[in-house]
Amino acid sequence: MELFAKPVYLLYFIPAAVLVGLAAWLGFKLKNRLIHALFGPQAYAKLTQSLRPVSRWRGALFVLTVFFLFTALAGPQWGTEVIEAQGTFAQTVIAVDVSASMRARDLQPDRLANAKNMLRMLVSNLKDERLGIIAFTSQAYIQCPITTDEDALTYFIDSLQPDMLPVPGTSLSAPVALAARMLAKYPGQKALILLTDGEDHSPEELKAAQETAQQNGIRIIAIGIGTKDGTLIPAKTDASGKILEYKKDKEGKTVVSKLDEKTLLELAQATGGVYIPYTTPAQVAAQVEGAVKGLDRSVSRTAARAAYKNRYAFPLVLAMLCLAGYLLWPRGRKSTRRGAEKPSQKR
């Protein structure tokens, strides 16, 4: 636990105290010069002999006032409270292809590494959106439920790896169906960001995927990652990353993975979405951000979190009391009762 939310303000008190002390010292020097110039020290002493001297306690109260004000700014905190908030968010699911073809190195260092770099930027830019993450091959699995927690989203993006799922192949209909179930409870237009090389081993299911997206108001933003010429898929590498063996099919032929833009373009157009060819992480993230700006928003409650209670009021009250003491400290004339009583007793 941190005792202060912004402890740097306690450090700011040191130069503030020095400035207050310097101002008081300069004021004292200037006052003495004026007294010498106007009255002289002896005449001034006679004129003020009936007044109380300025107490050092009054100066201490002023210093304490400044100290407690900076303590309040530092935000003392102890005890916890549960904070719940709600806001208006657009709903978007990100589906990432983690099949073996994402190991292909037609983009350096490989396709999936580029996809992850882009997604980190995208998540950072879409702070006002609710996002979920799906990993898919021939089947799709939820990696991160729909949330506004940027740290959780980044964690699950970092954990994506090729062949992390127990089923091989690639199916574009699987992530569309799963995204539809995730987004079903949210009204209005939603989006599915589909990040893949477009190779689909079950094209007969693509029409059903289009209809599922249309029925659920899901706009598909398809990002094609890879090159049209394609490249071989690494199957084995050594510790340094050098390729030892390439992926082969059942007949023993080396597999070449190519970007299938036609399939992705058809899927995006059928759902009122957009197809974005992969270029650089920053450019693609900016294009996707623009594509999801027009989505419908709904009021949602964000996740409750525990936070320390800010106790700034305690030092602020102490500062006000010290300031009141400083302003109300008596500066009137000395009492003359004792002086008056002594002569009467002699008589």
N, C-alpha and C positions, 0 to 999 in steps of 0.2 A: 504494500500500500504506500502511495506517495502522500505525505502529509499536506503538501501544497500542490494545487493544480498548475500554477505558474510561479515556481519559486524564484524565477529571475527577478521578479519585482522586489524581493528582499534584498537583492544585490543593488537594485536601483536606489534603495533607501540610503546607502552609504554616500554616494555623491550628493544626494538631496540634503542629507544632514550636514555635509561639509559646506554646501552652498548656504544653508540656513545659518550655520556658525560664522561663516565669512561675512554674510550680510549683517549679522548682529554686531560683529567686531568693527566693521566699517562704519555702521551707524553710531556705535559708541564713540569712535574716534571723531566723526563729523560733529557729533553733539558737543563734545568737549571743546572742539575748535570754535564752534559758534558761541559757546558760553564764555570762553576767554575773550572773544572778539567783542561781545555785546556787554557783558557784565564784569568780567573778571572773576576769578575763583572765589575770593572772599565774599564779594557781594552776593553771588549766586548761592553760597552756602547759607548766608543769613536769610535770603528770601525763601529757601526751601527747608529750613530747619524744622518747621512744624509738619512737614509731609513725611509719610512713611517711605523708607527706602524701597527700591524695587527688589522684591524677593527673588532669590534664585529658583525657588519652587515654581514661580510663574513661568520662567524660561524652560524649566524641565517639563511642565505641562504642555508647552508648545511643541517641544521635541517629541514627546510621547504622542501627541496628536498626529504628527507627520508619520511616526513609526507605525501606528495602528492603521492609518490610511493605506500605507504600502502593504501592510499585512493583509488587509481586506482585498487589495488588488491581487495579491498572490494566491488568493482563493484557498484558505484552509479547508480541509475536507476530512471527514471521518463519518463512519456509518455508511450504509448502502441503501439504495432505493431502486426499485424496478421501474424502468422507463419504457413506456409503450408509445409508439408514434404511428401515424398513418399518413399516407400521401397518395398522389395520383401517379400511376406508373403504366407504361406500355409493357406488354408481355411478349417475350421472345425466347425461343429455345434454339440452342446451338447444337447441331449434330455434326460430329467429327468422325470421319472415316479412319479407323485404326487397323485396316486390313494390311496384309503383307506388302501390297503395292505402295503403301505410304513410306516404305523404306527407300524407294527409288530415288536416285541422286541426280535426276535431271535438274533439280533445284538444290543448291548447296546450303547446308550439309545434307539434307534430305527433305522430302515433301512435308512430313509431319512436323519437323522442327520449324519450318517456315510457317506452317499453319498455327503452331503454338505461339510463335512470336507475334503474329497478327492478332490472335485472340487476346493476348495480354493487353495489347494496345486498345483493342475494341472494348474490353471490359472496363478499362480505365476511363474511356471516353463516354461510355453509356452508364453514367452514374444514376441517371433518372429512369432507368429501365429495370424491370424484373427479368432476370435471365436464368435459364436452366441449361444443363449440359448433358448431351447424349453421346455415348460412344457406340459405334456400330461397325459390324462387318456384314454377315448375312443375317444377323439378328442385332437388335438394338437394346441397350441397357442404360438406365439412368445413372449418370455419374454424379450429378449435383441437382437437387430439386430446384424449382424456380425460387429465386431469392434475390435480395438486393445486397447481400454480403459479398463485397469485392474480394476480401481475403479468401473466403471459401471458394469462390469461382476460380481465382488464380491458383489456389492449391490443386484443384481438380484438373485444371488445364496443364499444370506442370506434371501431373501424374500420368497423362496420356502417353501410351507407348504402342508401337506397332505389334500386332498379334497379342494384345493384352487380353482379348476375349477368347473363350475356349472354342469358338466356332469360326471356321475359315470362310472365304468368299466375300462377296459384297452384294448387298441388296439395298436399293434406294427406297423401296416401299417400307421397309422395317422402321427406319427412323421417322418417316412421315406418320405412320400409324401411332407410334409411341408418343410423338410430339402432340398429335391430336388428342390423345388421352390426357396428357399433362396440361394442355391449354383449354380443355373442355369447359372448365368451371368459370373461365373468364369471358366476359361479353366482348362484342365488337371484333375489330380486325386485329389479328395477331401475326407473328412472323416466325418462320423457321429458317435459320441460317444453316444451309447445308454445305459443308466443306468437304470436298471429295475430288478424286480424279475422274469421276463419272463412270467408271467401269461398273456395269451392273450384270451380275450373273443370273438374274431372274427378271429379264425385261418384260415378260408377260404380266408381271404384277405392277408395272409402271402406271398403267391406266387407272388401276384401282387406287394407287397412291395419289394421283391427281384429283380424283373424285373425293377422296377423304379430305384432302387439304381444302378443296372448294366448299364442301359441306360444313367444315368447321371454321371457315373464315380465316384460313391460314395463308398468308402470302409467303411464297418460298423465295428466298434470296440465295441463289446457287453460286458458289465460288468454286471455279474449276482450278485445281492446283496440279501442275505438271506441264508437260509440253506435248504438242501434237505428234512429234517424232517419237517420243517415248524413250525408254531406256530399260536396261535389265534391272531385275530386283535382287538385291543382295540377300543371300540366304544364311551365310556364315561370314563372320568377320573376326579378326584377332583383337587383342587388347588395344592396339593402336588404331583400330578402325579400318585396317586394310581388308579388302574383300577377298575371302578365300573361296567362296562358292556362290553361284547364282541360282535363283529359284528355277525349278523345272516342273513341267506339267506331268501328267500321268504317263505320257508317252516318252518321257525323257527329254523333251525339247525345252530349250531355255525360254523362259517367259519374258516377253517384252510388254511393259505396261505403258499405255498411251492415254493421253487426256481425251475423254469423250465429251466434247463440248455440245454436240447435237442433243444428246439425252438431257443434259442439264439445262440447255436453252429451252427445250420443249416443256420441261417440268416447271421452270420459272414462268414462262409465258402463259401456261395454262392456268396458273394461280394468281395472275396479276402481279407477279414478282419481277425480279430482274436477275440476269446472269452477269457475273463479274469474273473476268479472267484474272488469275493471280499475277501480280506484277511485283510489288514490294509490300512488306507488312504495313507501312504507314499509309500508302496509297489505297490499299484495299480496305483497311480499317476506316478511312475517311469516307470511302464510297458506301460501305455498309452502314455507317452511321447516318449518312444522308438518306439511305433507302428505308430506314426504320423510323424516320422522323414523323411520318404521317400516320403512324399506327394509333388506334383508339386507346384511350387511357381509362383506367378504372381505379376507384379508391380501394386501397389495400392497406392492411395493417402490417407494419414492418415488425421484424422479430423483436421481442422484448429483450432488454439487456439490463444488467445490473450496473449501477454507477454510484460513485461516492457522492454523498450529499455535500454541497457547497455551504460552508459555514461562515461565509464572509460577513454575515450580519453581526456576529459577536465582536470582532475587532472594529467594525464600523461603529457600533454603539459605544465602545470604549473610546474611539477617536472623538465622537461627538461630546462625550462627557468631559474628556480632557480639554477640548476646545471651549466648552462652557466654563470650566474652571479657570482657564486662561483669561477669558474675556471678563469674568465676574470677580476676579481676584481684586480685593480692596486696594485702592490707591488714594484714599481720602486723607484727612489730617489726623495727626496723632491725638490721642485722648489727653485732655488737660485736667482731668478730674483730680488725679493724684497731686499734680502741681498746685492745684487750688486748695486741696485739703490741707497740705503741709503748713502753709502760712496761718490758716485758721486755728490749727492745733497749737501753734506757738503762742497765739494770743490767749 
